């Protein structure tokens, strides 16, 4: 499992010009799932994301997590995170898990974040989405469960 984490001042996802998920300060997550991923990967990444200390404390140091700041999460599934661009000009997406495997793991990942007390908004799995955010910093990290 792979997650791109972006610290944001706000983020929003729309489908067919309708907002389906919106947060203010918090984390924008792009979530990719591959064939070997299990619930163990989802748990590892949910714990890592919830505890990731990338918000500034009163001294200006990145020392606080999204849990400690009361921030929210916007989680969007993105199979293209497993696109292989090494050969040719067209990405190969063979490493991305099929929807019937990926969607339950994506939902489990979001459930585990909510279980920790986080407000989690989501995109629509498998839909064409428009995602916008104000990246704060900018701070962008990629976390891989492997």
VMD Tcl script that builds the backbone (N, CA, C; Angstrom):
set m [mol new atoms 438]
animate dup $m
set s [atomselect $m all]
$s set {name element resname resid chain x y z} {
  {N N UNK 1 A 0.849 -1.168 0.000}
  {CA C UNK 1 A 0.000 0.000 0.000}
  {C C UNK 1 A 0.885 1.217 0.000}
  {N N UNK 2 A 0.433 2.231 -0.663}
  {CA C UNK 2 A 1.212 3.456 -0.797}
  {C C UNK 2 A 0.280 4.637 -0.563}
  {N N UNK 3 A 0.749 5.603 0.235}
  {CA C UNK 3 A -0.048 6.796 0.512}
  {C C UNK 3 A 0.810 8.034 0.294}
  {N N UNK 4 A 0.291 8.953 -0.507}
  {CA C UNK 4 A 0.887 10.273 -0.629}
  {C C UNK 4 A 0.152 11.158 0.366}
  {N N UNK 5 A 0.905 11.749 1.283}
  {CA C UNK 5 A 0.354 12.577 2.358}
  {C C UNK 5 A 0.701 14.030 2.062}
  {N N UNK 6 A -0.323 14.875 2.030}
  {CA C UNK 6 A -0.091 16.304 1.833}
  {C C UNK 6 A -0.742 17.064 2.983}
  {N N UNK 7 A 0.073 17.813 3.705}
  {CA C UNK 7 A -0.475 18.667 4.755}
  {C C UNK 7 A -1.209 19.808 4.047}
  {N N UNK 8 A -2.436 20.069 4.451}
  {CA C UNK 8 A -3.210 21.065 3.709}
  {C C UNK 8 A -3.978 22.009 4.626}
  {N N UNK 9 A -4.234 23.185 4.075}
  {CA C UNK 9 A -5.102 24.155 4.750}
  {C C UNK 9 A -6.561 23.852 4.462}
  {N N UNK 10 A -6.819 23.229 3.301}
  {CA C UNK 10 A -8.156 22.777 2.923}
  {C C UNK 10 A -8.020 21.851 1.733}
  {N N UNK 11 A -9.022 21.007 1.532}
  {CA C UNK 11 A -9.033 20.087 0.398}
  {C C UNK 11 A -10.475 19.713 0.090}
  {N N UNK 12 A -10.698 19.369 -1.183}
  {CA C UNK 12 A -12.056 19.070 -1.628}
  {C C UNK 12 A -12.003 18.092 -2.790}
  {N N UNK 13 A -12.970 17.190 -2.840}
  {CA C UNK 13 A -13.099 16.275 -3.973}
  {C C UNK 13 A -14.528 16.389 -4.503}
  {N N UNK 14 A -14.625 16.478 -5.837}
  {CA C UNK 14 A -15.932 16.570 -6.481}
  {C C UNK 14 A -16.066 15.462 -7.525}
  {N N UNK 15 A -17.305 15.030 -7.728}
  {CA C UNK 15 A -17.670 14.081 -8.773}
  {C C UNK 15 A -18.874 14.673 -9.487}
  {N N UNK 16 A -18.782 14.776 -10.800}
  {CA C UNK 16 A -19.871 15.369 -11.593}
  {C C UNK 16 A -20.280 16.740 -11.058}
  {N N UNK 17 A -19.286 17.560 -10.748}
  {CA C UNK 17 A -19.489 18.932 -10.255}
  {C C UNK 17 A -20.186 19.018 -8.908}
  {N N UNK 18 A -20.234 17.910 -8.158}
  {CA C UNK 18 A -20.821 17.933 -6.818}
  {C C UNK 18 A -19.751 17.576 -5.794}
  {N N UNK 19 A -19.609 18.428 -4.771}
  {CA C UNK 19 A -18.643 18.158 -3.714}
  {C C UNK 19 A -19.118 16.957 -2.905}
  {N N UNK 20 A -18.239 15.951 -2.788}
  {CA C UNK 20 A -18.594 14.768 -2.006}
  {C C UNK 20 A -17.720 14.626 -0.761}
  {N N UNK 21 A -16.632 15.385 -0.691}
  {CA C UNK 21 A -15.764 15.369 0.477}
  {C C UNK 21 A -15.029 16.690 0.579}
  {N N UNK 22 A -14.963 17.234 1.793}
  {CA C UNK 22 A -14.304 18.526 1.988}
  {C C UNK 22 A -13.788 18.603 3.418}
  {N N UNK 23 A -12.555 19.112 3.563}
  {CA C UNK 23 A -12.002 19.335 4.902}
  {C C UNK 23 A -11.337 20.698 4.950}
  {N N UNK 24 A -11.141 21.173 6.134}
  {CA C UNK 24 A -10.301 22.340 6.354}
  {C C UNK 24 A -8.923 21.798 6.740}
  {N N UNK 25 A -8.238 22.389 7.676}
  {CA C UNK 25 A -6.876 21.979 8.024}
  {C C UNK 25 A -6.773 20.487 8.312}
  {N N UNK 26 A -5.748 19.868 7.724}
  {CA C UNK 26 A -5.530 18.454 7.972}
  {C C UNK 26 A -4.637 17.824 6.934}
  {N N UNK 27 A -5.001 16.604 6.523}
  {CA C UNK 27 A -4.197 15.844 5.575}
  {C C UNK 27 A -5.023 15.411 4.378}
  {N N UNK 28 A -4.470 15.618 3.205}
  {CA C UNK 28 A -5.023 15.097 1.961}
  {C C UNK 28 A -4.236 13.836 1.646}
  {N N UNK 29 A -4.929 12.702 1.502}
  {CA C UNK 29 A -4.271 11.423 1.252}
  {C C UNK 29 A -4.666 10.872 -0.109}
  {N N UNK 30 A -3.676 10.465 -0.893}
  {CA C UNK 30 A -3.901 9.710 -2.114}
  {C C UNK 30 A -3.466 8.287 -1.797}
  {N N UNK 31 A -4.359 7.325 -1.962}
  {CA C UNK 31 A -4.141 5.966 -1.475}
  {C C UNK 31 A -4.112 4.980 -2.645}
  {N N UNK 32 A -2.983 4.264 -2.779}
  {CA C UNK 32 A -2.841 3.242 -3.812}
  {C C UNK 32 A -2.665 1.873 -3.190}
  {N N UNK 33 A -3.233 0.866 -3.847}
  {CA C UNK 33 A -3.194 -0.497 -3.325}
  {C C UNK 33 A -2.688 -1.432 -4.414}
  {N N UNK 34 A -1.790 -2.336 -4.021}
  {CA C UNK 34 A -1.238 -3.314 -4.950}
  {C C UNK 34 A -1.690 -4.727 -4.553}
  {N N UNK 35 A -1.357 -5.711 -5.376}
  {CA C UNK 35 A -1.850 -7.085 -5.225}
  {C C UNK 35 A -1.500 -7.737 -3.894}
  {N N UNK 36 A -0.318 -7.476 -3.362}
  {CA C UNK 36 A 0.124 -8.166 -2.146}
  {C C UNK 36 A -0.410 -7.547 -0.866}
  {N N UNK 37 A -1.100 -6.426 -0.949}
  {CA C UNK 37 A -1.536 -5.722 0.257}
  {C C UNK 37 A -2.614 -6.487 1.010}
  {N N UNK 38 A -2.544 -6.342 2.345}
  {CA C UNK 38 A -3.487 -7.006 3.243}
  {C C UNK 38 A -3.979 -5.995 4.276}
  {N N UNK 39 A -4.819 -6.472 5.185}
  {CA C UNK 39 A -5.286 -5.615 6.277}
  {C C UNK 39 A -4.126 -5.152 7.152}
  {N N UNK 40 A -3.067 -5.946 7.219}
  {CA C UNK 40 A -1.881 -5.545 7.974}
  {C C UNK 40 A -1.287 -4.251 7.391}
  {N N UNK 41 A -1.236 -4.152 6.069}
  {CA C UNK 41 A -0.730 -2.939 5.418}
  {C C UNK 41 A -1.630 -1.749 5.724}
  {N N UNK 42 A -2.942 -1.970 5.673}
  {CA C UNK 42 A -3.886 -0.891 5.971}
  {C C UNK 42 A -3.710 -0.394 7.404}
  {N N UNK 43 A -3.542 -1.318 8.344}
  {CA C UNK 43 A -3.350 -0.942 9.760}
  {C C UNK 43 A -2.046 -0.183 9.946}
  {N N UNK 44 A -0.973 -0.684 9.353}
  {CA C UNK 44 A 0.325 -0.022 9.458}
  {C C UNK 44 A 0.231 1.422 8.964}
  {N N UNK 45 A -0.369 1.608 7.791}
  {CA C UNK 45 A -0.434 2.956 7.225}
  {C C UNK 45 A -1.408 3.860 7.982}
  {N N UNK 46 A -2.513 3.328 8.450}
  {CA C UNK 46 A -3.445 4.145 9.234}
  {C C UNK 46 A -2.765 4.651 10.511}
  {N N UNK 47 A -2.029 3.779 11.182}
  {CA C UNK 47 A -1.306 4.180 12.391}
  {C C UNK 47 A -0.220 5.204 12.066}
  {N N UNK 48 A 0.495 4.976 10.981}
  {CA C UNK 48 A 1.573 5.881 10.580}
  {C C UNK 48 A 1.021 7.269 10.247}
  {N N UNK 49 A -0.041 7.308 9.449}
  {CA C UNK 49 A -0.635 8.590 9.044}
  {C C UNK 49 A -1.183 9.340 10.257}
  {N N UNK 50 A -1.912 8.650 11.114}
  {CA C UNK 50 A -2.523 9.298 12.282}
  {C C UNK 50 A -1.476 9.878 13.229}
  {N N UNK 51 A -0.328 9.233 13.331}
  {CA C UNK 51 A 0.703 9.685 14.256}
  {C C UNK 51 A 1.814 10.511 13.644}
  {N N UNK 52 A 1.758 10.721 12.344}
  {CA C UNK 52 A 2.821 11.439 11.643}
  {C C UNK 52 A 2.922 12.880 12.142}
  {N N UNK 53 A 4.073 13.244 12.659}
  {CA C UNK 53 A 4.257 14.568 13.274}
  {C C UNK 53 A 4.760 15.565 12.226}
  {N N UNK 54 A 3.809 16.172 11.511}
  {CA C UNK 54 A 4.172 17.125 10.452}
  {C C UNK 54 A 3.468 18.475 10.605}
  {N N UNK 55 A 2.848 18.692 11.765}
  {CA C UNK 55 A 2.252 19.991 12.063}
  {C C UNK 55 A 3.113 20.689 13.104}
  {N N UNK 56 A 3.222 21.992 12.968}
  {CA C UNK 56 A 4.114 22.755 13.845}
  {C C UNK 56 A 3.528 22.961 15.235}
  {N N UNK 57 A 4.410 22.888 16.221}
  {CA C UNK 57 A 4.026 23.201 17.591}
  {C C UNK 57 A 4.209 24.700 17.820}
  {N N UNK 58 A 4.090 25.128 19.069}
  {CA C UNK 58 A 4.184 26.562 19.391}
  {C C UNK 58 A 5.564 27.146 19.134}
  {N N UNK 59 A 6.583 26.289 18.993}
  {CA C UNK 59 A 7.937 26.786 18.714}
  {C C UNK 59 A 8.278 26.727 17.221}
  {N N UNK 60 A 7.319 26.299 16.402}
  {CA C UNK 60 A 7.551 26.252 14.965}
  {C C UNK 60 A 8.165 24.956 14.465}
  {N N UNK 61 A 8.318 23.958 15.352}
  {CA C UNK 61 A 8.877 22.665 14.941}
  {C C UNK 61 A 7.761 21.721 14.523}
  {N N UNK 62 A 8.024 20.903 13.510}
  {CA C UNK 62 A 7.071 19.859 13.125}
  {C C UNK 62 A 7.095 18.808 14.216}
  {N N UNK 63 A 6.119 18.897 15.107}
  {CA C UNK 63 A 6.143 18.055 16.296}
  {C C UNK 63 A 4.765 17.520 16.659}
  {N N UNK 64 A 3.731 17.878 15.883}
  {CA C UNK 64 A 2.366 17.486 16.218}
  {C C UNK 64 A 1.735 16.672 15.093}
  {N N UNK 65 A 0.877 15.739 15.472}
  {CA C UNK 65 A 0.165 14.910 14.495}
  {C C UNK 65 A -1.199 15.528 14.180}
  {N N UNK 66 A -1.840 14.992 13.157}
  {CA C UNK 66 A -3.187 15.448 12.811}
  {C C UNK 66 A -4.151 15.187 13.967}
  {N N UNK 67 A -3.926 14.121 14.730}
  {CA C UNK 67 A -4.747 13.847 15.910}
  {C C UNK 67 A -4.603 14.957 16.945}
  {N N UNK 68 A -3.362 15.387 17.171}
  {CA C UNK 68 A -3.091 16.400 18.204}
  {C C UNK 68 A -3.570 17.786 17.813}
  {N N UNK 69 A -3.703 18.052 16.519}
  {CA C UNK 69 A -4.137 19.380 16.072}
  {C C UNK 69 A -5.633 19.456 15.821}
  {N N UNK 70 A -6.323 18.321 15.912}
  {CA C UNK 70 A -7.762 18.313 15.640}
  {C C UNK 70 A -8.074 18.434 14.159}
  {N N UNK 71 A -7.110 18.122 13.315}
  {CA C UNK 71 A -7.316 18.203 11.873}
  {C C UNK 71 A -8.141 17.041 11.348}
  {N N UNK 72 A -8.501 17.136 10.087}
  {CA C UNK 72 A -9.308 16.114 9.426}
  {C C UNK 72 A -8.508 15.491 8.285}
  {N N UNK 73 A -9.089 14.478 7.676}
  {CA C UNK 73 A -8.442 13.777 6.572}
  {C C UNK 73 A -9.396 13.698 5.386}
  {N N UNK 74 A -8.856 13.965 4.209}
  {CA C UNK 74 A -9.566 13.678 2.964}
  {C C UNK 74 A -8.791 12.566 2.279}
  {N N UNK 75 A -9.395 11.395 2.159}
  {CA C UNK 75 A -8.762 10.204 1.608}
  {C C UNK 75 A -9.353 9.902 0.238}
  {N N UNK 76 A -8.477 9.803 -0.764}
  {CA C UNK 76 A -8.913 9.554 -2.137}
  {C C UNK 76 A -8.149 8.360 -2.690}
  {N N UNK 77 A -8.858 7.367 -3.197}
  {CA C UNK 77 A -8.201 6.214 -3.800}
  {C C UNK 77 A -7.567 6.632 -5.126}
  {N N UNK 78 A -6.375 6.091 -5.402}
  {CA C UNK 78 A -5.677 6.463 -6.631}
  {C C UNK 78 A -4.807 5.302 -7.110}
  {N N UNK 79 A -5.364 4.495 -8.005}
  {CA C UNK 79 A -4.629 3.331 -8.511}
  {C C UNK 79 A -3.391 3.736 -9.290}
  {N N UNK 80 A -3.346 4.964 -9.808}
  {CA C UNK 80 A -2.196 5.388 -10.613}
  {C C UNK 80 A -0.913 5.507 -9.801}
  {N N UNK 81 A -0.991 5.434 -8.474}
  {CA C UNK 81 A 0.226 5.443 -7.660}
  {C C UNK 81 A 1.079 4.216 -7.932}
  {N N UNK 82 A 0.476 3.180 -8.502}
  {CA C UNK 82 A 1.228 1.991 -8.874}
  {C C UNK 82 A 1.478 1.919 -10.382}
  {N N UNK 83 A 1.458 3.064 -11.037}
  {CA C UNK 83 A 1.800 3.110 -12.457}
  {C C UNK 83 A 3.305 2.962 -12.651}
  {N N UNK 84 A 3.702 2.095 -13.548}
  {CA C UNK 84 A 5.112 1.859 -13.854}
  {C C UNK 84 A 5.438 2.605 -15.147}
  {N N UNK 85 A 6.320 3.576 -15.047}
  {CA C UNK 85 A 6.674 4.428 -16.188}
  {C C UNK 85 A 8.074 4.134 -16.727}
  {N N UNK 86 A 8.649 3.006 -16.361}
  {CA C UNK 86 A 10.026 2.718 -16.767}
  {C C UNK 86 A 10.171 2.429 -18.255}
  {N N UNK 87 A 9.176 1.837 -18.867}
  {CA C UNK 87 A 9.269 1.499 -20.290}
  {C C UNK 87 A 8.275 2.327 -21.086}
  {N N UNK 88 A 8.721 2.829 -22.211}
  {CA C UNK 88 A 7.820 3.554 -23.109}
  {C C UNK 88 A 7.278 4.831 -22.504}
  {N N UNK 89 A 6.207 5.306 -23.105}
  {CA C UNK 89 A 5.592 6.587 -22.696}
  {C C UNK 89 A 4.249 6.395 -21.991}
  {N N UNK 90 A 3.686 5.193 -22.071}
  {CA C UNK 90 A 2.392 4.944 -21.446}
  {C C UNK 90 A 2.603 4.145 -20.167}
  {N N UNK 91 A 2.099 4.624 -19.020}
  {CA C UNK 91 A 2.265 3.874 -17.767}
  {C C UNK 91 A 1.584 2.514 -17.838}
  {N N UNK 92 A 2.186 1.555 -17.146}
  {CA C UNK 92 A 1.633 0.219 -17.014}
  {C C UNK 92 A 1.055 0.129 -15.598}
  {N N UNK 93 A -0.201 -0.250 -15.489}
  {CA C UNK 93 A -0.863 -0.290 -14.186}
  {C C UNK 93 A -1.080 -1.710 -13.666}
  {N N UNK 94 A -0.276 -2.653 -14.146}
  {CA C UNK 94 A -0.432 -4.058 -13.752}
  {C C UNK 94 A -0.168 -4.284 -12.260}
  {N N UNK 95 A 0.572 -3.402 -11.621}
  {CA C UNK 95 A 0.852 -3.566 -10.187}
  {C C UNK 95 A -0.288 -3.089 -9.296}
  {N N UNK 96 A -1.216 -2.325 -9.865}
  {CA C UNK 96 A -2.362 -1.859 -9.079}
  {C C UNK 96 A -3.330 -3.018 -8.867}
  {N N UNK 97 A -3.860 -3.122 -7.658}
  {CA C UNK 97 A -4.825 -4.183 -7.356}
  {C C UNK 97 A -6.121 -3.951 -8.118}
  {N N UNK 98 A -6.794 -5.034 -8.453}
  {CA C UNK 98 A -8.108 -4.951 -9.102}
  {C C UNK 98 A -9.099 -4.338 -8.112}
  {N N UNK 99 A -10.132 -3.672 -8.613}
  {CA C UNK 99 A -11.098 -3.007 -7.724}
  {C C UNK 99 A -11.705 -3.912 -6.656}
  {N N UNK 100 A -11.995 -5.156 -6.994}
  {CA C UNK 100 A -12.618 -6.054 -6.006}
  {C C UNK 100 A -11.694 -6.370 -4.832}
  {N N UNK 101 A -10.394 -6.231 -5.012}
  {CA C UNK 101 A -9.443 -6.392 -3.910}
  {C C UNK 101 A -9.145 -5.044 -3.263}
  {N N UNK 102 A -8.994 -4.009 -4.089}
  {CA C UNK 102 A -8.556 -2.705 -3.589}
  {C C UNK 102 A -9.622 -1.986 -2.767}
  {N N UNK 103 A -10.865 -2.022 -3.212}
  {CA C UNK 103 A -11.894 -1.246 -2.508}
  {C C UNK 103 A -12.081 -1.667 -1.054}
  {N N UNK 104 A -12.178 -2.968 -0.740}
  {CA C UNK 104 A -12.316 -3.332 0.685}
  {C C UNK 104 A -11.123 -2.878 1.530}
  {N N UNK 105 A -9.905 -2.930 0.998}
  {CA C UNK 105 A -8.735 -2.468 1.752}
  {C C UNK 105 A -8.745 -0.961 1.933}
  {N N UNK 106 A -9.172 -0.247 0.898}
  {CA C UNK 106 A -9.302 1.209 0.995}
  {C C UNK 106 A -10.325 1.565 2.074}
  {N N UNK 107 A -11.465 0.890 2.082}
  {CA C UNK 107 A -12.500 1.155 3.087}
  {C C UNK 107 A -12.003 0.797 4.494}
  {N N UNK 108 A -11.247 -0.287 4.604}
  {CA C UNK 108 A -10.683 -0.685 5.898}
  {C C UNK 108 A -9.685 0.358 6.401}
  {N N UNK 109 A -8.840 0.856 5.520}
  {CA C UNK 109 A -7.888 1.906 5.869}
  {C C UNK 109 A -8.623 3.122 6.438}
  {N N UNK 110 A -9.684 3.556 5.779}
  {CA C UNK 110 A -10.453 4.709 6.252}
  {C C UNK 110 A -11.148 4.412 7.580}
  {N N UNK 111 A -11.661 3.187 7.723}
  {CA C UNK 111 A -12.309 2.800 8.982}
  {C C UNK 111 A -11.314 2.851 10.140}
  {N N UNK 112 A -10.096 2.375 9.889}
  {CA C UNK 112 A -9.062 2.383 10.929}
  {C C UNK 112 A -8.673 3.806 11.325}
  {N N UNK 113 A -8.655 4.720 10.378}
  {CA C UNK 113 A -8.394 6.128 10.708}
  {C C UNK 113 A -9.523 6.692 11.570}
  {N N UNK 114 A -10.750 6.404 11.191}
  {CA C UNK 114 A -11.907 6.882 11.971}
  {C C UNK 114 A -11.899 6.296 13.378}
  {N N UNK 115 A -11.486 5.038 13.484}
  {CA C UNK 115 A -11.430 4.360 14.774}
  {C C UNK 115 A -10.493 5.085 15.746}
  {N N UNK 116 A -9.530 5.814 15.216}
  {CA C UNK 116 A -8.600 6.571 16.056}
  {C C UNK 116 A -9.156 7.938 16.442}
  {N N UNK 117 A -10.370 8.237 16.003}
  {CA C UNK 117 A -11.013 9.494 16.370}
  {C C UNK 117 A -10.893 10.583 15.317}
  {N N UNK 118 A -10.409 10.251 14.141}
  {CA C UNK 118 A -10.247 11.254 13.088}
  {C C UNK 118 A -11.506 11.413 12.255}
  {N N UNK 119 A -11.774 12.642 11.851}
  {CA C UNK 119 A -12.820 12.898 10.859}
  {C C UNK 119 A -12.214 12.546 9.506}
  {N N UNK 120 A -12.846 11.629 8.773}
  {CA C UNK 120 A -12.328 11.199 7.480}
  {C C UNK 120 A -13.396 11.387 6.418}
  {N N UNK 121 A -13.102 12.233 5.457}
  {CA C UNK 121 A -13.933 12.402 4.272}
  {C C UNK 121 A -13.277 11.598 3.159}
  {N N UNK 122 A -14.062 11.166 2.174}
  {CA C UNK 122 A -13.494 10.346 1.104}
  {C C UNK 122 A -13.988 10.796 -0.265}
  {N N UNK 123 A -13.251 10.330 -1.261}
  {CA C UNK 123 A -13.706 10.438 -2.630}
  {C C UNK 123 A -14.645 9.274 -2.914}
  {N N UNK 124 A -14.926 9.040 -4.200}
  {CA C UNK 124 A -15.784 7.933 -4.619}
  {C C UNK 124 A -14.911 6.913 -5.338}
  {N N UNK 125 A -14.763 5.747 -4.758}
  {CA C UNK 125 A -13.881 4.723 -5.306}
  {C C UNK 125 A -14.253 4.426 -6.760}
  {N N UNK 126 A -13.244 4.436 -7.628}
  {CA C UNK 126 A -13.440 4.065 -9.019}
  {C C UNK 126 A -14.068 5.117 -9.905}
  {N N UNK 127 A -14.372 6.274 -9.368}
  {CA C UNK 127 A -14.998 7.349 -10.146}
  {C C UNK 127 A -13.948 8.339 -10.633}
  {N N UNK 128 A -14.277 9.065 -11.681}
  {CA C UNK 128 A -13.459 10.183 -12.131}
  {C C UNK 128 A -13.729 11.335 -11.167}
  {N N UNK 129 A -12.682 11.821 -10.510}
  {CA C UNK 129 A -12.835 12.846 -9.478}
  {C C UNK 129 A -11.967 14.057 -9.792}
  {N N UNK 130 A -12.410 15.203 -9.339}
  {CA C UNK 130 A -11.598 16.411 -9.348}
  {C C UNK 130 A -11.203 16.679 -7.910}
  {N N UNK 131 A -9.903 16.816 -7.680}
  {CA C UNK 131 A -9.381 17.013 -6.327}
  {C C UNK 131 A -8.642 18.338 -6.288}
  {N N UNK 132 A -8.942 19.149 -5.288}
  {CA C UNK 132 A -8.216 20.412 -5.121}
  {C C UNK 132 A -7.806 20.551 -3.663}
  {N N UNK 133 A -6.680 21.233 -3.460}
  {CA C UNK 133 A -6.218 21.462 -2.102}
  {C C UNK 133 A -5.283 22.654 -2.076}
  {N N UNK 134 A -5.118 23.195 -0.900}
  {CA C UNK 134 A -4.074 24.174 -0.640}
  {C C UNK 134 A -3.037 23.471 0.200}
  {N N UNK 135 A -1.935 23.082 -0.454}
  {CA C UNK 135 A -0.859 22.372 0.235}
  {C C UNK 135 A -0.160 23.375 1.141}
  {N N UNK 136 A -0.037 23.025 2.410}
  {CA C UNK 136 A 0.455 23.945 3.429}
  {C C UNK 136 A 1.927 23.649 3.690}
  {N N UNK 137 A 2.773 24.535 3.242}
  {CA C UNK 137 A 4.214 24.396 3.469}
  {C C UNK 137 A 5.036 24.739 2.241}
  {N N UNK 138 A 5.012 23.968 1.212}
  {CA C UNK 138 A 4.300 22.709 1.030}
  {C C UNK 138 A 4.975 21.562 1.776}
  {N N UNK 139 A 4.140 20.652 2.263}
  {CA C UNK 139 A 4.619 19.428 2.896}
  {C C UNK 139 A 3.946 18.266 2.184}
  {N N UNK 140 A 4.741 17.433 1.533}
  {CA C UNK 140 A 4.246 16.255 0.830}
  {C C UNK 140 A 5.198 15.094 1.102}
  {N N UNK 141 A 4.636 13.968 1.542}
  {CA C UNK 141 A 5.426 12.781 1.862}
  {C C UNK 141 A 4.797 11.567 1.206}
  {N N UNK 142 A 5.606 10.561 0.906}
  {CA C UNK 142 A 5.077 9.300 0.418}
  {C C UNK 142 A 5.459 8.206 1.396}
  {N N UNK 143 A 4.463 7.413 1.801}
  {CA C UNK 143 A 4.691 6.335 2.736}
  {C C UNK 143 A 4.267 5.035 2.070}
  {N N UNK 144 A 5.118 4.044 2.148}
  {CA C UNK 144 A 4.852 2.737 1.555}
  {C C UNK 144 A 4.854 1.705 2.666}
  {N N UNK 145 A 3.884 0.825 2.672}
  {CA C UNK 145 A 3.795 -0.171 3.742}
  {C C UNK 145 A 4.852 -1.263 3.618}
  {N N UNK 146 A 5.484 -1.381 2.481}
  {CA C UNK 146 A 6.531 -2.400 2.320}
  {C C UNK 146 A 7.842 -1.810 2.761}
}
mol reanalyze $m
mol bondsrecalc $m
mol representation Tube
mol addrep $m
